[in-house]
Amino acid sequence: MQRKSNKRLKLLKGEIFMYFVLLALVIAIPTVNVFSKALLSETNIKTEKLRSKIVKQESTNESLEMQVNELVSMENIQKIAKLYGLSYISDNIVIIDNE
């Protein structure tokens, strides 16, 4: 009758280190992947908020530009001149060019 020997395989130090590194990689790779996707998502949200602010500011700028053009119109200038008793003489107007 033969006896079965219960010999346990001993792992070498290099093998233990390799298993430890493999386990660390198995845990670290998905964690880093999730973290990077969360960071990307946060960046995309900030980008969309900035785009929204830019669109809103452009709309405000257009509205203000329309108001300025309306206030600078010749009819409005003549109304204000009449209101304050002033007269409009086109010979007195000097155009200054920014060039």
The first five atom37 places (N, CA, C, CB, O) and aatype in JSON, in Angstrom:
{
  "aatype": [12, 5, 1, 11, 15, 2, 11, 1, 10, 11, 10, 10, 11, 7, 6, 9, 13, 12, 18, 13, 19, 10, 10, 0, 10, 19, 9, 0, 9, 14, 16, 19, 2, 19, 13, 15, 11, 0, 10, 10, 15, 6, 16, 2, 9, 11, 16, 6, 11, 10, 1, 15, 11, 9, 19, 11, 5, 6, 15, 16, 2, 6, 15, 10, 6, 12, 5, 19, 2, 6, 10, 19, 15, 12, 6, 2, 9, 5, 11, 9, 0, 11, 10, 18, 7, 10, 15, 18, 9, 15, 3, 2, 9, 19, 9, 9, 3, 2, 6],
  "atom_mask": [
    [1, 1, 1, 1, 1],
    [1, 1, 1, 1, 1],
    [1, 1, 1, 1, 1],
    [1, 1, 1, 1, 1],
    [1, 1, 1, 1, 1],
    [1, 1, 1, 1, 1],
    [1, 1, 1, 1, 1],
    [1, 1, 1, 1, 1],
    [1, 1, 1, 1, 1],
    [1, 1, 1, 1, 1],
    [1, 1, 1, 1, 1],
    [1, 1, 1, 1, 1],
    [1, 1, 1, 1, 1],
    [1, 1, 1, 0, 1],
    [1, 1, 1, 1, 1],
    [1, 1, 1, 1, 1],
    [1, 1, 1, 1, 1],
    [1, 1, 1, 1, 1],
    [1, 1, 1, 1, 1],
    [1, 1, 1, 1, 1],
    [1, 1, 1, 1, 1],
    [1, 1, 1, 1, 1],
    [1, 1, 1, 1, 1],
    [1, 1, 1, 1, 1],
    [1, 1, 1, 1, 1],
    [1, 1, 1, 1, 1],
    [1, 1, 1, 1, 1],
    [1, 1, 1, 1, 1],
    [1, 1, 1, 1, 1],
    [1, 1, 1, 1, 1],
    [1, 1, 1, 1, 1],
    [1, 1, 1, 1, 1],
    [1, 1, 1, 1, 1],
    [1, 1, 1, 1, 1],
    [1, 1, 1, 1, 1],
    [1, 1, 1, 1, 1],
    [1, 1, 1, 1, 1],
    [1, 1, 1, 1, 1],
    [1, 1, 1, 1, 1],
    [1, 1, 1, 1, 1],
    [1, 1, 1, 1, 1],
    [1, 1, 1, 1, 1],
    [1, 1, 1, 1, 1],
    [1, 1, 1, 1, 1],
    [1, 1, 1, 1, 1],
    [1, 1, 1, 1, 1],
    [1, 1, 1, 1, 1],
    [1, 1, 1, 1, 1],
    [1, 1, 1, 1, 1],
    [1, 1, 1, 1, 1],
    [1, 1, 1, 1, 1],
    [1, 1, 1, 1, 1],
    [1, 1, 1, 1, 1],
    [1, 1, 1, 1, 1],
    [1, 1, 1, 1, 1],
    [1, 1, 1, 1, 1],
    [1, 1, 1, 1, 1],
    [1, 1, 1, 1, 1],
    [1, 1, 1, 1, 1],
    [1, 1, 1, 1, 1],
    [1, 1, 1, 1, 1],
    [1, 1, 1, 1, 1],
    [1, 1, 1, 1, 1],
    [1, 1, 1, 1, 1],
    [1, 1, 1, 1, 1],
    [1, 1, 1, 1, 1],
    [1, 1, 1, 1, 1],
    [1, 1, 1, 1, 1],
    [1, 1, 1, 1, 1],
    [1, 1, 1, 1, 1],
    [1, 1, 1, 1, 1],
    [1, 1, 1, 1, 1],
    [1, 1, 1, 1, 1],
    [1, 1, 1, 1, 1],
    [1, 1, 1, 1, 1],
    [1, 1, 1, 1, 1],
    [1, 1, 1, 1, 1],
    [1, 1, 1, 1, 1],
    [1, 1, 1, 1, 1],
    [1, 1, 1, 1, 1],
    [1, 1, 1, 1, 1],
    [1, 1, 1, 1, 1],
    [1, 1, 1, 1, 1],
    [1, 1, 1, 1, 1],
    [1, 1, 1, 0, 1],
    [1, 1, 1, 1, 1],
    [1, 1, 1, 1, 1],
    [1, 1, 1, 1, 1],
    [1, 1, 1, 1, 1],
    [1, 1, 1, 1, 1],
    [1, 1, 1, 1, 1],
    [1, 1, 1, 1, 1],
    [1, 1, 1, 1, 1],
    [1, 1, 1, 1, 1],
    [1, 1, 1, 1, 1],
    [1, 1, 1, 1, 1],
    [1, 1, 1, 1, 1],
    [1, 1, 1, 1, 1],
    [1, 1, 1, 1, 1]
  ],
  "atom_positions": [
    [[0.82, -1.16, 0.0], [0.0, 0.0, 0.0], [0.88, 1.25, 0.0], [-0.94, -0.02, 1.19], [1.83, 1.37, 0.78]],
    [[0.55, 2.15, -0.89], [1.34, 3.36, -1.01], [0.67, 4.49, -0.26], [1.54, 3.75, -2.49], [-0.55, 4.65, -0.26]],
    [[1.49, 5.22, 0.36], [0.97, 6.38, 1.09], [0.98, 7.59, 0.18], [1.79, 6.66, 2.36], [1.91, 7.81, -0.6]],
    [[-0.08, 8.35, 0.31], [-0.12, 9.61, -0.44], [0.57, 10.67, 0.4], [-1.6, 10.03, -0.78], [0.26, 10.86, 1.58]],
    [[1.45, 11.33, -0.21], [2.15, 12.37, 0.54], [1.46, 13.71, 0.29], [3.65, 12.43, 0.15], [1.2, 14.08, -0.85]],
    [[1.2, 14.39, 1.32], [0.58, 15.71, 1.22], [1.68, 16.77, 1.25], [-0.44, 15.93, 2.38], [1.85, 17.49, 2.23]],
    [[2.39, 16.83, 0.2], [3.44, 17.84, 0.13], [2.84, 19.11, -0.46], [4.65, 17.34, -0.72], [2.14, 19.09, -1.47]],
    [[3.12, 20.15, 0.18], [2.65, 21.45, -0.28], [3.74, 22.08, -1.13], [2.27, 22.38, 0.91], [4.91, 22.05, -0.78]],
    [[3.31, 22.65, -2.26], [4.29, 23.31, -3.11], [4.68, 24.63, -2.49], [3.74, 23.51, -4.53], [3.81, 25.42, -2.11]],
    [[5.94, 24.88, -2.38], [6.39, 26.14, -1.85], [6.64, 27.09, -3.01], [7.66, 25.96, -0.98], [7.24, 26.73, -4.02]],
    [[6.16, 28.3, -2.83], [6.35, 29.31, -3.87], [7.66, 30.04, -3.63], [5.18, 30.3, -3.89], [8.07, 30.29, -2.5]],
    [[8.27, 30.36, -4.71], [9.51, 31.11, -4.62], [9.19, 32.58, -4.35], [10.34, 30.96, -5.92], [8.07, 33.03, -4.58]],
    [[10.19, 33.33, -3.86], [9.97, 34.74, -3.57], [9.59, 35.52, -4.82], [11.22, 35.36, -2.94], [8.75, 36.42, -4.76]],
    [[10.18, 35.18, -5.94], [9.86, 35.84, -7.2], [8.42, 35.58, -7.62], [0.0, 0.0, 0.0], [7.75, 36.47, -8.14]],
    [[7.95, 34.36, -7.41], [6.57, 34.02, -7.75], [5.58, 34.77, -6.86], [6.34, 32.51, -7.63], [4.55, 35.24, -7.34]],
    [[5.89, 34.87, -5.59], [5.02, 35.61, -4.67], [4.94, 37.07, -5.11], [5.54, 35.51, -3.2], [3.87, 37.67, -5.13]],
    [[6.08, 37.63, -5.45], [6.09, 39.02, -5.91], [5.27, 39.18, -7.19], [7.53, 39.49, -6.15], [4.53, 40.15, -7.33]],
    [[5.4, 38.25, -8.13], [4.65, 38.33, -9.39], [3.14, 38.22, -9.13], [5.09, 37.2, -10.36], [2.36, 38.95, -9.74]],
    [[2.74, 37.33, -8.22], [1.31, 37.22, -7.9], [0.8, 38.5, -7.24], [1.07, 36.01, -6.97], [-0.31, 38.96, -7.52]],
    [[1.61, 39.07, -6.38], [1.23, 40.33, -5.74], [1.06, 41.44, -6.77], [2.28, 40.74, -4.69], [0.1, 42.2, -6.71]],
    [[2.0, 41.54, -7.7], [1.92, 42.57, -8.76], [0.7, 42.32, -9.64], [3.21, 42.58, -9.62], [-0.01, 43.26, -10.0]],
    [[0.45, 41.08, -9.98], [-0.72, 40.74, -10.8], [-2.01, 41.11, -10.08], [-0.72, 39.25, -11.16], [-2.92, 41.67, -10.69]],
    [[-2.11, 40.81, -8.8], [-3.29, 41.16, -8.02], [-3.46, 42.67, -7.95], [-3.19, 40.57, -6.61], [-4.57, 43.18, -8.07]],
    [[-2.35, 43.38, -7.76], [-2.4, 44.85, -7.7], [-2.89, 45.41, -9.03], [-1.02, 45.43, -7.34], [-3.69, 46.35, -9.05]],
    [[-2.41, 44.86, -10.14], [-2.86, 45.33, -11.46], [-4.33, 45.03, -11.69], [-2.02, 44.68, -12.56], [-5.06, 45.85, -12.25]],
    [[-4.78, 43.87, -11.27], [-6.19, 43.5, -11.45], [-7.09, 44.46, -10.67], [-6.44, 42.04, -10.97], [-8.2, 44.75, -11.11]],
    [[-6.62, 44.94, -9.54], [-7.41, 45.89, -8.74], [-7.23, 47.32, -9.27], [-6.99, 45.81, -7.25], [-8.2, 48.08, -9.34]],
    [[-6.01, 47.69, -9.64], [-5.7, 49.08, -9.99], [-6.26, 49.49, -11.36], [-4.2, 49.29, -9.99], [-6.75, 50.61, -11.5]],
    [[-6.2, 48.61, -12.35], [-6.62, 49.0, -13.71], [-8.1, 49.41, -13.74], [-6.38, 47.85, -14.7], [-8.39, 50.48, -14.27]],
    [[-9.03, 48.64, -13.22], [-10.43, 49.1, -13.24], [-10.66, 50.36, -12.41], [-11.35, 48.0, -12.74], [-11.47, 51.22, -12.77]],
    [[-9.94, 50.48, -11.29], [-10.09, 51.66, -10.44], [-9.63, 52.91, -11.18], [-9.29, 51.5, -9.13], [-10.31, 53.93, -11.15]],
    [[-8.48, 52.83, -11.83], [-7.98, 53.97, -12.6], [-8.91, 54.28, -13.76], [-6.55, 53.69, -13.12], [-9.13, 55.45, -14.07]],
    [[-9.45, 53.26, -14.39], [-10.38, 53.46, -15.51], [-11.62, 54.22, -15.05], [-10.77, 52.11, -16.13], [-12.04, 55.17, -15.72]],
    [[-12.21, 53.81, -13.95], [-13.4, 54.49, -13.43], [-13.07, 55.93, -13.03], [-13.99, 53.72, -12.22], [-13.83, 56.85, -13.32]],
    [[-11.93, 56.12, -12.37], [-11.53, 57.45, -11.94], [-11.33, 58.38, -13.14], [-10.25, 57.38, -11.12], [-11.76, 59.53, -13.12]],
    [[-10.67, 57.88, -14.18], [-10.42, 58.72, -15.36], [-11.71, 59.06, -16.08], [-9.45, 58.03, -16.32], [-11.86, 60.17, -16.57]],
    [[-12.65, 58.13, -16.15], [-13.93, 58.43, -16.79], [-14.74, 59.44, -15.98], [-14.74, 57.14, -16.98], [-15.43, 60.28, -16.55]],
    [[-14.66, 59.35, -14.67], [-15.35, 60.33, -13.81], [-14.74, 61.71, -14.01], [-15.27, 59.91, -12.33], [-15.47, 62.7, -14.07]],
    [[-13.44, 61.78, -14.11], [-12.75, 63.05, -14.33], [-13.11, 63.63, -15.69], [-11.23, 62.87, -14.22], [-13.32, 64.84, -15.81]],
    [[-13.18, 62.79, -16.7], [-13.57, 63.22, -18.04], [-15.01, 63.74, -18.04], [-13.42, 62.07, -19.05], [-15.32, 64.75, -18.67]],
    [[-15.88, 63.04, -17.33], [-17.28, 63.46, -17.24], [-17.39, 64.83, -16.56], [-18.1, 62.42, -16.48], [-18.16, 65.68, -17.0]],
    [[-16.64, 65.02, -15.5], [-16.66, 66.3, -14.79], [-16.16, 67.43, -15.7], [-15.8, 66.23, -13.51], [-16.71, 68.53, -15.69]],
    [[-15.13, 67.15, -16.46], [-14.59, 68.15, -17.4], [-15.62, 68.48, -18.47], [-13.3, 67.64, -18.05], [-15.76, 69.65, -18.84]],
    [[-16.32, 67.48, -18.97], [-17.35, 67.73, -19.98], [-18.49, 68.57, -19.43], [-17.9, 66.4, -20.51], [-19.03, 69.43, -20.13]],
    [[-18.86, 68.33, -18.19], [-19.92, 69.13, -17.57], [-19.49, 70.58, -17.44], [-20.29, 68.55, -16.19], [-20.27, 71.48, -17.73]],
    [[-18.25, 70.81, -17.0], [-17.74, 72.18, -16.88], [-17.7, 72.86, -18.24], [-16.35, 72.18, -16.23], [-18.02, 74.04, -18.36]],
    [[-17.3, 72.11, -19.27], [-17.24, 72.66, -20.63], [-18.61, 73.08, -21.1], [-16.63, 71.64, -21.6], [-18.77, 74.16, -21.68]],
    [[-19.61, 72.26, -20.87], [-20.97, 72.59, -21.29], [-21.51, 73.8, -20.54], [-21.9, 71.4, -21.09], [-22.23, 74.62, -21.11]],
    [[-21.17, 73.92, -19.26], [-21.6, 75.1, -18.5], [-20.98, 76.36, -19.06], [-21.24, 74.94, -17.01], [-21.64, 77.39, -19.18]],
    [[-19.68, 76.28, -19.4], [-19.01, 77.44, -19.99], [-19.61, 77.8, -21.35], [-17.5, 77.17, -20.14], [-19.79, 78.98, -21.66]],
    [[-19.92, 76.79, -22.16], [-20.55, 77.06, -23.45], [-21.91, 77.74, -23.26], [-20.73, 75.75, -24.26], [-22.27, 78.66, -24.0]],
    [[-22.64, 77.29, -22.27], [-23.94, 77.9, -21.99], [-23.77, 79.36, -21.58], [-24.67, 77.12, -20.88], [-24.53, 80.22, -22.02]],
    [[-22.78, 79.64, -20.74], [-22.51, 81.02, -20.33], [-22.11, 81.87, -21.53], [-21.42, 81.07, -19.26], [-22.52, 83.02, -21.64]],
    [[-21.31, 81.3, -22.42], [-20.86, 82.04, -23.61], [-22.05, 82.39, -24.49], [-19.83, 81.24, -24.41], [-22.16, 83.52, -24.96]],
    [[-22.94, 81.43, -24.71], [-24.13, 81.68, -25.54], [-25.0, 82.76, -24.91], [-24.94, 80.38, -25.74], [-25.5, 83.65, -25.6]],
    [[-25.18, 82.69, -23.59], [-25.99, 83.68, -22.89], [-25.36, 85.07, -22.99], [-26.17, 83.28, -21.41], [-26.06, 86.05, -23.21]],
    [[-24.02, 85.14, -22.83], [-23.33, 86.43, -22.91], [-23.39, 86.99, -24.32], [-21.89, 86.28, -22.47], [-23.55, 88.2, -24.5]],
    [[-23.27, 86.13, -25.34], [-23.38, 86.59, -26.73], [-24.77, 87.16, -26.99], [-23.08, 85.44, -27.71], [-24.9, 88.18, -27.67]],
    [[-25.79, 86.52, -26.45], [-27.15, 87.01, -26.61], [-27.32, 88.38, -25.94], [-28.15, 86.01, -26.02], [-27.94, 89.28, -26.5]],
    [[-26.76, 88.51, -24.74], [-26.81, 89.79, -24.03], [-26.07, 90.87, -24.81], [-26.21, 89.65, -22.62], [-26.55, 92.0, -24.92]],
    [[-24.92, 90.52, -25.36], [-24.14, 91.49, -26.14], [-24.91, 91.95, -27.38], [-22.81, 90.88, -26.56], [-24.91, 93.14, -27.7]],
    [[-25.56, 91.01, -28.07], [-26.35, 91.38, -29.25], [-27.5, 92.3, -28.86], [-26.9, 90.12, -29.94], [-27.78, 93.27, -29.57]],
    [[-28.15, 92.01, -27.75], [-29.26, 92.84, -27.29], [-28.77, 94.25, -26.97], [-29.93, 92.21, -26.05], [-29.4, 95.24, -27.35]],
    [[-27.64, 94.35, -26.27], [-27.1, 95.67, -25.93], [-26.64, 96.42, -27.18], [-25.93, 95.52, -24.95], [-26.78, 97.64, -27.26]],
    [[-26.1, 95.7, -28.13], [-25.67, 96.34, -29.38], [-26.87, 96.9, -30.14], [-24.9, 95.34, -30.26], [-26.79, 97.97, -30.74]],
    [[-27.97, 96.16, -30.12], [-29.19, 96.66, -30.77], [-29.7, 97.91, -30.06], [-30.29, 95.56, -30.79], [-30.15, 98.85, -30.71]],
    [[-29.64, 97.93, -28.73], [-30.07, 99.11, -27.98], [-29.18, 100.31, -28.29], [-30.05, 98.82, -26.47], [-29.68, 101.43, -28.44]],
    [[-27.89, 100.09, -28.39], [-26.97, 101.19, -28.72], [-27.28, 101.73, -30.1], [-25.51, 100.72, -28.65], [-27.33, 102.94, -30.29]],
    [[-27.48, 100.84, -31.07], [-27.8, 101.28, -32.43], [-29.11, 102.06, -32.47], [-27.88, 100.08, -33.37], [-29.26, 103.02, -33.22]],
    [[-30.06, 101.63, -31.65], [-31.35, 102.33, -31.59], [-31.17, 103.73, -30.98], [-32.37, 101.51, -30.77], [-31.75, 104.7, -31.47]],
    [[-30.37, 103.82, -29.93], [-30.17, 105.11, -29.27], [-29.33, 106.06, -30.13], [-29.5, 104.91, -27.93], [-29.47, 107.28, -30.0]],
    [[-28.49, 105.54, -30.98], [-27.62, 106.37, -31.81], [-28.31, 106.77, -33.12], [-26.32, 105.63, -32.11], [-27.75, 107.55, -33.9]],
    [[-29.49, 106.27, -33.36], [-30.17, 106.57, -34.62], [-30.46, 108.07, -34.75], [-31.48, 105.77, -34.73], [-30.61, 108.78, -33.75]],
    [[-30.52, 108.52, -35.98], [-30.71, 109.94, -36.27], [-32.04, 110.45, -35.72], [-30.64, 110.18, -37.79], [-32.12, 111.57, -35.22]],
    [[-33.09, 109.63, -35.81], [-34.4, 110.08, -35.31], [-34.34, 110.33, -33.8], [-35.49, 109.02, -35.63], [-34.9, 111.31, -33.31]],
    [[-33.68, 109.45, -33.08], [-33.58, 109.61, -31.64], [-32.77, 110.85, -31.28], [-32.95, 108.36, -31.0], [-33.12, 111.58, -30.35]],
    [[-31.7, 111.1, -32.02], [-30.88, 112.3, -31.76], [-31.7, 113.56, -32.01], [-29.61, 112.3, -32.66], [-31.62, 114.51, -31.23]],
    [[-32.48, 113.56, -33.08], [-33.3, 114.74, -33.39], [-34.39, 114.95, -32.34], [-33.93, 114.6, -34.78], [-34.69, 116.09, -31.99]],
    [[-34.98, 113.86, -31.83], [-36.0, 113.98, -30.78], [-35.4, 114.61, -29.52], [-36.6, 112.6, -30.44], [-35.99, 115.52, -28.92]],
    [[-34.24, 114.13, -29.13], [-33.6, 114.66, -27.92], [-33.18, 116.1, -28.13], [-32.38, 113.79, -27.53], [-33.28, 116.92, -27.21]],
    [[-32.7, 116.43, -29.33], [-32.3, 117.81, -29.62], [-33.5, 118.74, -29.52], [-31.66, 117.91, -31.02], [-33.39, 119.82, -28.95]],
    [[-34.63, 118.33, -30.06], [-35.85, 119.16, -29.99], [-36.33, 119.29, -28.54], [-36.97, 118.55, -30.86], [-36.79, 120.35, -28.13]],
    [[-36.2, 118.19, -27.77], [-36.64, 118.2, -26.38], [-35.88, 119.24, -25.57], [-36.46, 116.81, -25.77], [-36.45, 119.89, -24.7]],
    [[-34.6, 119.4, -25.84], [-33.78, 120.35, -25.1], [-33.61, 121.68, -25.84], [-32.42, 119.75, -24.83], [-32.8, 122.51, -25.43]],
    [[-34.34, 121.88, -26.89], [-34.3, 123.15, -27.61], [-33.04, 123.35, -28.44], [0.0, 0.0, 0.0], [-32.63, 124.48, -28.68]],
    [[-32.44, 122.29, -28.85], [-31.23, 122.38, -29.67], [-31.59, 122.21, -31.14], [-30.18, 121.31, -29.24], [-32.63, 121.64, -31.47]],
    [[-30.72, 122.71, -32.0], [-30.96, 122.53, -33.43], [-29.86, 121.67, -34.02], [-31.04, 123.9, -34.16], [-28.73, 121.63, -33.51]],
    [[-30.2, 120.98, -35.08], [-29.27, 120.07, -35.72], [-28.76, 120.73, -37.0], [-29.94, 118.69, -36.03], [-29.52, 120.99, -37.93]],
    [[-27.45, 120.98, -37.04], [-26.83, 121.55, -38.23], [-25.78, 120.53, -38.68], [-26.18, 122.98, -37.94], [-24.81, 120.24, -37.98]],
    [[-26.01, 119.99, -39.87], [-25.13, 118.92, -40.33], [-23.73, 119.42, -40.69], [-25.73, 118.23, -41.53], [-22.8, 118.62, -40.76]],
    [[-23.55, 120.72, -40.91], [-22.22, 121.26, -41.22], [-21.3, 121.23, -40.0], [-22.33, 122.7, -41.76], [-20.08, 121.23, -40.15]],
    [[-21.87, 121.19, -38.81], [-21.05, 121.21, -37.59], [-20.57, 119.82, -37.17], [-21.85, 121.83, -36.45], [-19.83, 119.69, -36.2]],
    [[-20.99, 118.79, -37.88], [-20.64, 117.42, -37.5], [-19.28, 117.08, -38.07], [-21.72, 116.41, -38.0], [-19.01, 117.26, -39.26]],
    [[-18.42, 116.59, -37.2], [-17.08, 116.17, -37.61], [-16.99, 114.65, -37.38], [-15.94, 116.96, -36.8], [-17.32, 114.16, -36.3]],
    [[-16.56, 113.93, -38.38], [-16.41, 112.48, -38.28], [-14.96, 112.17, -37.98], [-16.87, 111.75, -39.58], [-14.06, 112.6, -38.7]],
    [[-14.73, 111.44, -36.91], [-13.38, 111.08, -36.49], [-13.19, 109.61, -36.84], [-13.15, 111.34, -34.95], [-13.97, 108.75, -36.42]],
    [[-12.13, 109.33, -37.6], [-11.84, 107.97, -38.02], [-10.74, 107.4, -37.14], [-11.43, 107.92, -39.51], [-9.79, 108.11, -36.81]],
    [[-10.85, 106.15, -36.75], [-9.88, 105.52, -35.85], [-8.68, 104.92, -36.56], [-10.55, 104.46, -35.04], [-7.94, 104.16, -35.94]],
    [[-8.47, 105.21, -37.78], [-7.37, 104.61, -38.52], [-6.07, 105.29, -38.29], [-7.65, 104.61, -39.96], [-5.06, 104.89, -38.86]]
  ]
}
